[in-house]
Amino acid sequence: MAVSEGIEAALADVFAVLLPKVDERQRRLVLGAAARVLGHGGIRAVAGAAGVAESTVSRGVRELAAGGELTGRVRVEGGGRKRLRDADPGLIPALLTLVEPDQRGDPESPLRWTVKSTRKLAAELTRQGHPVGADTVAALLKAEGFSLQGTARTTEGARHPDRDAQFHCINDQVKAYTAAGQPVISVDTKKKEVLGDYAVAGREWHRAGEPVQVRAHDFPEKGAAKAVPYGIYDITADAGWVSVGCDGDTAAFAVATLRRWWEGEGRHRYPHASRLLITADAGGSNGYRVRAWKKELADFAHVSGLEVTVCHFPPGTSKWNKIEHRLFSQISMNWRGRPLTSHEVVVNTIGATTTRTGLTVHAELDPGSYPTGVTASDEVMDALLLTEHDWHGKWNYSLRPEPPAPTPAPRHEDRTQPDDRAPDWLHHPTLTGMEHAAFTDLLAEVEQYLLDHPPISLHHKRARRRTLRRGPLSLSDRLLVAILRHRWKAQVRTLTTLLGSPAGGAVSDATHEMTPILQALGRCPRPAPITAPTATDLANLIGRTDTKS
């Protein structure tokens, strides 16, 4: 019988409310049940009221007639759209060819040096005839065992054949010193930090939308101040001591920090100590090749009364030094996301570093001057009370706490001073910035400094031999040209000509020699408001027209 329009309208209202709340299979069963109730013509009437195909209603009628238990599945086994990896058998090999070019594909793959993002991979696969989306690419990669990963610092390059044996040597020394109640420290320099409102890696809590404003780039300004943190980590006490320097990362700065630690903490924590073990890396200001490091340690051993033993880690293995992962890493985490705007911020941030295991850190500012280029002569190294161990004596050595041996007298050519070459008018007070008497006093200070520091050589021995061979300048001339270079930016060739052309490199060598001495004495001249690079410019400053004499 025909179904009336009123019944179809009522079914339409019921279906509009019910069908959106059931799944696909339940929907077919509801429609099939309604068609069975209506009898002949029910399938067409239900399909029209629900707005579906008559085949969908007929399928529901058949499923009701077949019976069967509810399995929780909406679709039958094998129903639905096929997976892309099944529909396109070449998809997975093409994807692996892109992400593993070294093993599975052409080494010249265009994506070999890209970030290999899922979007780029999907675009390349689509171009090759495998249409796929970025989300599907991500799912396929995960199914093949891939994941997003960073680089792993595992490759260490060439390994020294005695690397492991040196590790065992250091471990045995540390155990022996610790068992005897003697101090064991790990030392190193942390990375220099440029001070200012520069970005620092990491994040810290702030109100939403109110980040700390920093520079748009990380290029340091010319002459920007730097912080040089040198650290000492007491392995037994789990305590750190950090000096934040303002000058160079030199051996003198490293041992100065050691002295501060010993006077401030070490001798109080170990009142009966007679020996000190230092573990350090192979390079930097405390490297095993640095002569000044050993010279400064010898002075420290004599003053402190401690026998100082140093064990260096083999080259390329500094990350195994305890201070790296027990102190420096904690400091880096403590100042993450915080601009280091001043030395005080650096000191306070380092001093606030603690860990749940009990680490404490003392930090202080060291405003001292530590000029670079300072080394020790062969004579001083021969006089050091240094004993190299039987096993790798360059890496493992001890310094006895005894007065240093007398330094041999300097060679004859070092004691002999050549005659002054500079013309008298170059000593004019306007050019030197001081009266003649003041220049004489400064010359005496420099001479006394050289007498008080006989092992100091402020340039390489090769440059020293070159200067002596070509004919050195007198101490007065060397001081004068350094002052004129700093004060008036006088050209090297100009001063060389005015001094009678003693040697092409004599003026430069004199400047490099005198500058650290003047800095150490606090007498380095300030640049004048103008420059006088030529002899004529220098002569005009004092109203002189003749520059020949």
C-alpha positions as CSV (number, residue, x, y, z in Angstrom):
1,M,0.0,0.0,0.0
2,A,1.0,3.6,-0.6
3,V,2.4,5.6,2.3
4,S,0.5,8.8,3.0
5,E,2.3,12.2,2.9
6,G,1.5,12.7,6.6
7,I,3.5,9.6,7.6
8,E,6.4,10.6,5.4
9,A,6.4,14.1,7.1
10,A,6.3,12.5,10.5
11,L,9.2,10.1,9.6
12,A,11.2,13.1,8.3
13,D,10.9,14.8,11.7
14,V,11.9,11.7,13.6
15,F,14.9,11.0,11.3
16,A,16.1,14.6,11.6
17,V,16.3,14.3,15.3
18,L,17.6,10.7,15.6
19,L,19.9,10.0,12.7
20,P,22.6,12.6,13.6
21,K,23.1,10.9,17.0
22,V,23.8,7.4,15.7
23,D,26.7,5.9,13.8
24,E,26.6,4.6,10.2
25,R,25.6,1.0,11.0
26,Q,22.9,2.0,13.5
27,R,21.5,4.5,11.0
28,R,21.0,1.7,8.4
29,L,19.3,-0.5,11.0
30,V,16.9,2.3,12.0
31,L,16.0,3.0,8.4
32,G,15.6,-0.7,7.7
33,A,13.3,-1.2,10.7
34,A,11.1,1.7,9.6
35,A,10.8,0.3,6.1
36,R,9.8,-3.1,7.4
37,V,7.1,-1.6,9.6
38,L,5.6,0.3,6.7
39,G,5.6,-2.8,4.5
40,H,5.2,-2.5,0.7
41,G,6.5,0.8,-0.5
42,G,8.3,1.5,2.8
43,I,11.8,1.5,1.4
44,R,11.0,4.3,-1.1
45,A,9.1,6.3,1.6
46,V,11.8,6.0,4.2
47,A,14.5,6.9,1.7
48,G,12.6,10.0,0.7
49,A,11.9,11.0,4.3
50,A,15.5,10.5,5.4
51,G,17.1,11.9,2.3
52,V,19.2,8.8,1.6
53,A,19.5,6.3,-1.3
54,E,17.1,3.5,-1.4
55,S,20.0,1.1,-1.6
56,T,21.1,2.2,1.9
57,V,17.6,1.4,3.3
58,S,17.5,-1.9,1.5
59,R,20.9,-2.8,3.0
60,G,19.5,-2.0,6.4
61,V,16.6,-4.3,5.8
62,R,18.9,-7.2,4.8
63,E,21.2,-6.6,7.9
64,L,18.1,-6.9,10.1
65,A,17.0,-10.0,8.3
66,A,20.4,-11.6,8.6
67,G,20.6,-10.9,12.4
68,G,24.0,-11.3,14.0
69,E,25.5,-9.9,17.2
70,L,26.8,-6.4,17.5
71,T,30.6,-6.4,17.2
72,G,31.2,-2.7,17.9
73,R,32.4,-2.1,14.3
74,V,30.7,0.4,12.1
75,R,32.0,-1.0,8.9
76,V,32.5,-4.6,7.9
77,E,36.0,-6.2,7.9
78,G,37.9,-4.7,5.0
79,G,35.6,-1.8,4.5
80,G,36.6,1.8,3.9
81,R,39.2,3.5,1.7
82,K,42.5,1.6,1.2
83,R,45.6,3.0,2.9
84,L,48.0,4.9,0.6
85,R,50.8,2.6,1.3
86,D,48.6,-0.3,0.1
87,A,47.1,1.6,-2.8
88,D,50.5,3.0,-3.9
89,P,53.2,0.3,-3.4
90,G,55.9,2.7,-4.6
91,L,55.2,5.4,-2.0
92,I,57.3,4.0,0.9
93,P,60.4,3.3,-1.2
94,A,60.1,6.8,-2.7
95,L,59.8,8.3,0.8
96,L,62.8,6.3,2.1
97,T,64.9,7.4,-0.9
98,L,64.3,11.0,0.1
99,V,65.0,10.7,3.8
100,E,67.9,8.2,3.6
101,P,69.9,9.3,0.4
102,D,73.2,7.8,1.7
103,Q,71.8,4.3,2.2
104,R,68.7,4.0,-0.1
105,G,69.0,6.5,-2.9
106,D,71.0,8.9,-5.0
107,P,73.6,10.8,-2.9
108,E,72.9,13.8,-5.1
109,S,69.2,13.9,-3.9
110,P,68.0,17.6,-3.9
111,L,66.7,17.2,-0.3
112,R,69.9,15.9,1.1
113,W,70.9,19.2,2.6
114,T,67.4,20.4,3.5
115,V,65.6,20.2,6.9
116,K,63.5,17.4,5.4
117,S,60.2,18.8,6.8
118,T,57.1,16.8,6.1
119,R,55.7,19.5,3.9
120,K,58.8,19.5,1.6
121,L,58.8,15.7,1.5
122,A,55.1,15.7,0.6
123,A,55.6,18.2,-2.2
124,E,58.5,16.2,-3.6
125,L,56.6,13.0,-3.4
126,T,53.6,14.6,-5.2
127,R,55.9,15.9,-7.9
128,Q,57.2,12.3,-8.4
129,G,53.7,11.0,-8.9
130,H,52.8,9.9,-5.4
131,P,50.1,12.4,-4.2
132,V,50.3,12.6,-0.4
133,G,49.8,15.1,2.4
134,A,52.2,16.3,5.1
135,D,50.3,14.6,7.9
136,T,50.3,11.3,6.0
137,V,54.1,11.6,5.5
138,A,54.5,12.1,9.3
139,A,52.5,9.0,10.0
140,L,54.4,6.9,7.4
141,L,57.7,8.0,8.9
142,K,56.7,7.1,12.4
143,A,55.5,3.7,11.2
144,E,58.9,3.2,9.6
145,G,60.7,4.0,12.9
146,F,61.7,7.6,12.3
147,S,61.4,10.5,14.8
148,L,62.5,14.1,15.0
149,Q,66.1,14.1,16.5
150,G,68.9,16.6,16.9
151,T,72.6,15.9,16.5
152,A,74.5,13.8,19.0
153,R,78.0,14.9,20.1
154,T,79.6,11.5,19.9
155,T,82.3,11.7,17.2
156,E,85.5,12.8,18.9
157,G,87.9,12.7,16.0
158,A,91.4,11.2,16.4
159,R,91.9,9.4,19.7
160,H,95.2,9.5,21.5
161,P,96.5,5.9,22.0
162,D,97.0,6.5,25.7
163,R,93.7,8.3,26.3
164,D,92.1,5.6,28.3
165,A,95.2,4.9,30.3
166,Q,95.4,8.6,31.2
167,F,91.8,8.5,32.4
168,H,92.8,5.6,34.7
169,C,95.8,7.5,35.9
170,I,93.7,10.5,36.8
171,N,91.1,8.3,38.5
172,D,93.7,6.6,40.6
173,Q,95.3,9.9,41.6
174,V,91.9,11.3,42.6
175,K,91.1,8.2,44.7
176,A,94.4,8.3,46.4
177,Y,94.2,12.0,47.3
178,T,90.6,11.8,48.4
179,A,91.4,8.8,50.7
180,A,94.2,10.7,52.2
181,G,92.0,13.8,52.9
182,Q,94.0,16.0,50.5
183,P,92.1,18.5,48.3
184,V,91.3,17.6,44.7
185,I,90.0,20.4,42.4
186,S,88.9,20.6,38.7
187,V,89.7,23.9,36.9
188,D,88.8,25.4,33.6
189,T,87.6,28.6,32.0
190,K,83.9,29.0,31.0
191,K,83.0,30.5,27.7
192,K,83.5,34.3,27.6
193,E,80.3,36.2,27.7
194,V,79.7,39.5,25.9
195,L,77.9,41.9,28.3
196,G,74.8,43.8,27.2
197,D,71.2,43.2,26.3
198,Y,72.0,40.3,24.0
199,A,69.8,37.2,23.7
200,V,70.7,34.2,25.9
201,A,69.5,30.7,25.1
202,G,66.7,29.3,27.3
203,R,63.4,30.5,28.8
204,E,62.3,31.8,32.2
205,W,58.8,32.7,33.6
206,H,57.3,36.1,32.7
207,R,53.8,37.4,32.3
208,A,52.3,36.4,29.0
209,G,53.2,38.7,26.2
210,E,55.9,40.5,28.3
211,P,59.3,38.9,27.3
212,V,62.6,40.6,28.1
213,Q,63.5,42.9,25.2
214,V,66.9,42.2,23.7
215,R,68.9,43.1,20.6
216,A,67.7,41.9,17.3
217,H,71.2,40.5,16.5
218,D,74.0,39.0,18.5
219,F,76.9,40.7,16.9
220,P,78.8,42.4,19.8
221,E,79.5,46.1,19.5
222,K,83.1,47.3,19.0
223,G,84.8,47.5,22.4
224,A,82.0,45.7,24.2
225,A,82.9,44.5,27.7
226,K,83.3,40.8,28.3
227,A,83.1,38.6,31.3
228,V,85.7,35.8,31.7
229,P,84.5,33.3,34.3
230,Y,87.3,31.0,35.6
231,G,86.1,28.2,37.8
232,I,87.4,25.9,40.5
233,Y,85.3,22.9,41.5
234,D,86.2,21.1,44.7
235,I,85.3,17.5,43.9
236,T,85.2,16.3,47.5
237,A,83.1,19.2,48.9
238,D,80.9,19.6,45.8
239,A,81.6,23.3,46.0
240,G,82.5,25.8,43.3
241,W,84.5,29.0,43.2
242,V,84.3,31.3,40.2
243,S,86.3,34.5,39.5
244,V,84.7,36.7,36.9
245,G,87.5,38.6,35.1
246,C,87.4,41.8,33.1
247,D,90.6,41.3,31.1
248,G,92.4,38.4,29.4
249,D,92.0,34.7,30.0
250,T,95.7,34.1,30.9
251,A,97.6,31.8,33.1
252,A,98.2,34.6,35.6
253,F,94.4,35.1,35.9
254,A,93.9,31.3,36.4
255,V,96.4,31.0,39.2
256,A,95.2,34.2,40.8
257,T,91.8,32.5,41.0
258,L,93.5,29.5,42.6
259,R,95.1,31.7,45.2
260,R,91.8,33.4,46.0
261,W,90.2,30.0,46.4
262,W,92.9,28.7,48.7
263,E,93.0,31.8,50.9
264,G,89.2,32.1,51.0
265,E,88.1,28.4,51.3
266,G,90.7,25.8,50.6
267,R,93.0,26.3,53.6
268,H,90.1,26.5,56.0
269,R,88.4,23.4,54.6
270,Y,91.7,21.4,54.5
271,P,93.8,22.8,57.4
272,H,96.2,19.9,57.4
273,A,96.7,19.6,53.6
274,S,100.2,19.2,52.3
275,R,99.3,18.4,48.7
276,L,96.9,19.6,46.1
277,L,95.7,17.7,43.0
278,I,94.5,19.7,40.0
279,T,92.7,18.2,37.0
280,A,92.6,20.4,33.9
281,D,92.1,20.1,30.2
282,A,94.9,20.1,27.7
283,G,94.5,23.7,26.3
284,G,93.6,27.2,27.2
285,S,95.2,29.3,29.9
286,N,95.9,26.1,32.0
287,G,97.1,23.9,29.1
288,Y,100.0,21.6,29.6
289,R,102.1,23.5,27.0
290,V,101.6,26.9,28.7
291,R,104.9,27.9,30.3
292,A,103.4,30.8,32.2
293,W,100.9,28.4,33.8
294,K,103.7,26.2,35.3
295,K,105.7,29.3,36.4
296,E,102.7,30.8,38.2
297,L,101.9,27.4,39.8
298,A,105.5,27.2,41.1
299,D,105.0,30.6,42.8
300,F,101.7,29.4,44.3
301,A,103.3,26.2,45.5
302,H,106.1,28.1,47.2
303,V,103.8,30.6,48.9
304,S,101.1,28.1,50.0
305,G,103.5,25.4,51.1
306,L,101.6,22.8,49.0
307,E,103.0,20.3,46.7
308,V,100.9,20.9,43.6
309,T,100.3,18.0,41.2
310,V,98.6,18.6,37.9
311,C,96.9,15.9,35.7
312,H,95.8,17.0,32.3
313,F,93.1,15.3,30.3
314,P,94.2,14.2,26.8
315,P,93.5,16.6,24.0
316,G,89.9,16.6,22.8
317,T,88.5,15.2,26.1
318,S,87.9,18.3,28.1
319,K,84.2,17.4,28.5
320,W,85.1,14.7,30.9
321,N,86.5,17.2,33.3
322,K,84.3,17.3,36.4
323,I,83.9,21.0,36.4
324,E,82.2,20.9,32.9
325,H,79.1,18.9,34.0
326,R,79.1,19.5,37.7
327,L,79.5,23.3,37.8
328,F,79.5,25.0,34.4
329,S,76.4,23.2,33.1
330,Q,74.5,24.3,36.3
331,I,75.6,27.9,35.8
332,S,74.4,27.9,32.2
333,M,71.0,26.5,33.3
334,N,70.7,29.1,36.0
335,W,71.2,32.1,33.7
336,R,69.1,30.8,30.8
337,G,66.9,33.3,29.1
338,R,68.5,36.2,31.2
339,P,70.5,38.9,29.4
340,L,74.0,39.4,31.0
341,T,74.0,43.1,31.1
342,S,76.9,43.7,33.6
343,H,79.6,42.0,35.5
344,E,77.5,42.3,38.7
345,V,74.7,40.4,37.0
346,V,77.1,37.6,36.0
347,V,78.6,37.4,39.5
348,N,75.2,37.4,41.2
349,T,73.7,34.8,38.9
350,I,76.7,32.5,39.3
351,G,76.6,32.9,43.1
352,A,73.0,31.9,43.2
353,T,73.6,28.6,41.5
354,T,72.6,25.6,43.6
355,T,71.5,22.0,43.0
356,R,69.4,19.5,44.9
357,T,72.5,17.4,45.6
358,G,74.0,20.3,47.6
359,L,76.2,22.3,45.2
360,T,77.2,25.7,46.4
361,V,79.1,28.3,44.4
362,H,81.0,31.4,45.5
363,A,81.5,34.0,42.8
364,E,83.4,37.3,42.9
365,L,84.6,39.9,40.5
366,D,88.3,40.2,39.7
367,P,89.0,43.6,38.2
368,G,92.7,43.0,37.8
369,S,94.7,43.4,34.6
370,Y,96.1,40.3,33.0
371,P,97.9,41.2,29.8
372,T,98.2,38.5,27.2
373,G,101.5,37.4,25.5
374,V,103.3,36.7,28.7
375,T,105.5,33.6,28.7
376,A,108.5,32.2,30.5
377,S,112.0,31.9,29.2
378,D,114.0,28.7,28.9
379,E,116.2,29.8,31.8
380,V,113.3,30.2,34.1
381,M,111.7,26.9,33.0
382,D,115.0,25.1,33.7
383,A,115.1,26.6,37.2
384,L,111.5,25.5,38.1
385,L,111.2,22.9,40.8
386,L,109.1,20.8,38.5
387,T,109.1,17.0,38.5
388,E,107.6,15.2,35.5
389,H,105.9,11.8,36.3
390,D,107.1,8.6,34.7
391,W,103.8,8.3,32.9
392,H,103.3,11.1,30.3
393,G,105.4,13.7,32.1
394,K,104.0,16.4,29.9
395,W,100.5,15.6,31.2
396,N,101.3,14.7,34.8
397,Y,103.8,16.7,36.8
398,S,104.4,18.0,40.3
399,L,105.8,21.3,41.6
400,R,107.6,21.3,45.0
401,P,106.9,23.9,47.6
402,E,110.4,25.2,47.8
403,P,112.0,28.5,47.0
404,P,112.7,28.9,43.3
405,A,116.2,28.2,42.1
406,P,118.2,31.4,41.2
407,T,117.6,32.6,37.7
408,P,120.8,32.6,35.5
409,A,122.1,36.0,34.6
410,P,120.9,37.3,31.3
411,R,123.2,36.9,28.3
412,H,125.6,39.6,27.4
413,E,123.7,40.8,24.4
414,D,120.6,41.2,26.6
415,R,122.4,43.4,29.1
416,T,123.9,45.7,26.5
417,Q,121.8,48.6,25.5
418,P,122.3,50.3,22.1
419,D,122.6,54.0,21.8
420,D,119.5,56.1,21.4
421,R,118.5,56.7,17.8
422,A,115.5,59.0,18.3
423,P,116.0,62.7,17.5
424,D,115.7,65.0,20.5
425,W,112.6,66.8,19.2
426,L,110.6,63.6,19.4
427,H,110.9,63.9,23.2
428,H,109.0,67.2,23.2
429,P,106.4,67.3,26.1
430,T,103.6,68.0,23.6
431,L,104.4,64.7,21.8
432,T,105.0,62.5,24.8
433,G,102.3,64.1,27.0
434,M,104.8,64.5,29.8
435,E,107.8,66.6,30.9
436,H,111.3,65.3,30.4
437,A,111.6,64.5,34.1
438,A,108.3,62.5,34.0
439,F,109.5,60.6,30.9
440,T,112.8,59.8,32.7
441,D,110.8,58.5,35.8
442,L,108.6,56.4,33.5
443,L,111.7,55.0,31.8
444,A,113.0,54.0,35.3
445,E,109.8,52.3,36.2
446,V,109.9,50.3,33.0
447,E,113.5,49.3,33.6
448,Q,112.7,48.3,37.1
449,Y,109.7,46.3,35.9
450,L,112.0,44.4,33.5
451,L,114.5,43.7,36.3
452,D,111.7,42.5,38.6
453,H,110.4,40.2,35.9
454,P,113.5,38.7,34.3
455,P,111.6,35.6,32.8
456,I,109.0,37.7,31.0
457,S,109.3,37.8,27.3
458,L,106.6,39.8,25.6
459,H,107.0,38.5,22.1
460,H,107.9,35.2,20.6
461,K,111.5,34.1,20.6
462,R,111.6,34.2,16.8
463,A,110.7,37.9,16.8
464,R,113.2,38.4,19.6
465,R,116.0,36.9,17.6
466,R,115.0,38.9,14.6
467,T,115.1,42.1,16.5
468,L,118.5,41.4,18.0
469,R,119.9,40.4,14.6
470,R,118.7,43.6,12.9
471,G,119.9,45.8,15.7
472,P,117.6,46.5,18.6
473,L,116.4,49.9,19.8
474,S,117.4,51.2,23.2
475,L,114.9,51.0,26.0
476,S,114.3,54.7,25.8
477,D,113.6,54.5,22.0
478,R,111.3,51.5,22.5
479,L,109.3,53.3,25.1
480,L,109.2,56.5,23.0
481,V,107.8,54.8,19.9
482,A,105.2,52.9,21.9
483,I,104.0,56.2,23.4
484,L,103.9,57.9,20.0
485,R,102.1,55.0,18.5
486,H,99.4,55.0,21.2
487,R,99.1,58.7,21.6
488,W,99.2,60.0,18.0
489,K,98.7,56.9,15.9
490,A,102.1,57.6,14.2
491,Q,102.8,55.3,11.3
492,V,105.4,52.5,11.7
493,R,107.2,53.5,8.6
494,T,107.3,57.1,9.8
495,L,108.9,56.2,13.1
496,T,111.3,53.8,11.4
497,T,112.5,56.6,9.2
498,L,112.9,59.0,12.1
499,L,114.9,56.5,14.0
500,G,117.4,56.0,11.2
501,S,115.7,52.9,9.8
502,P,117.2,50.4,12.3
503,A,115.0,47.5,11.0
504,G,111.7,47.0,9.3
505,G,110.1,45.3,12.3
506,A,111.9,47.0,15.2
507,V,109.2,49.6,15.8
508,S,106.4,47.1,15.7
509,D,108.3,44.7,18.0
510,A,109.0,47.6,20.4
511,T,105.3,48.5,20.5
512,H,104.2,44.9,21.2
513,E,106.9,44.7,23.9
514,M,106.2,47.9,25.7
515,T,102.3,47.9,25.5
516,P,101.8,45.1,28.1
517,I,104.4,46.7,30.4
518,L,102.7,50.1,30.3
519,Q,99.3,48.4,30.9
520,A,100.7,46.5,33.9
521,L,102.1,49.7,35.3
522,G,98.8,51.5,34.6
523,R,100.7,54.1,32.5
524,C,99.4,53.3,29.0
525,P,98.9,56.7,27.3
526,R,95.4,57.7,26.1
527,P,94.9,58.6,22.4
528,A,95.0,62.3,21.6
529,P,91.9,64.0,20.2
530,I,93.6,64.1,16.7
531,T,96.1,61.9,14.9
532,A,99.6,62.7,13.6
533,P,100.5,59.7,11.4
534,T,103.4,61.4,9.4
535,A,106.6,63.1,10.5
536,T,105.3,66.4,9.2
537,D,102.2,66.0,11.3
538,L,104.3,65.4,14.4
539,A,106.6,68.3,13.6
540,N,103.6,70.7,13.1
541,L,102.4,69.8,16.6
542,I,105.4,71.5,18.1
543,G,105.8,74.2,15.4
544,R,108.9,72.6,13.9
545,T,109.6,72.6,10.1
546,D,112.7,70.5,10.0
547,T,112.2,66.7,10.7
548,K,115.7,65.6,9.7
549,S,117.4,65.9,13.1
